[in-house]
């Protein structure tokens, strides 16, 4: 797999598919991922691919996103029917698998479930979730504290980000994805 070629193509796709106001976020995720790669001795090319791909389909209209999902065999029932925007990570992961023959489970899971988390995440997927939530254009209460934790301990940072996602969803009357609940319960169980 020629990772530099994939990065170059993904950058061009980001420019074509991602709204200008979101490109700053995507670039922020790339930068944060590269910092985490240095801190935790992770492959920077792999994280750069994940960061570029994670929101690649985020700005597609709902109907188009559902069509892509259907063409990839992704089930669009339940919360995905009500909130098709939640399909964007799943569609991006399938796109990478088909177009670039990427088979790395941590890469694909990380992209697919970067919004919800997943109990089977490895270090690359955790790093993407942290970067998506903590890149330097993000401003919210406790973000600096969470950034410090992210660079102190990857697992602790992931635990705190999942907790923060749950608190945010509950306090703002948003959907709490079943996979986020499953992830939280698994993380708590591992701590015991």
Secondary structure, 3 states (H helix, E strand, C coil): CCHHHHHHHHHHHHHHHCCHHHHHHHHHHHHHHHHHHHHHCCCHHHHHHHHHHCCCCCCCCHHHHHHHHHHCCCCCCCHHHHCHHHHHHHHHHHHHHHHHCCCCHHHHHHHHCCCCCCCCCCHHHHHHHHHHHHCCCCCCCCHHHHHHHHHHCHHHHHHHHHHHHHHHHHHCCCCCCHHHHHHHHHHHHHHC
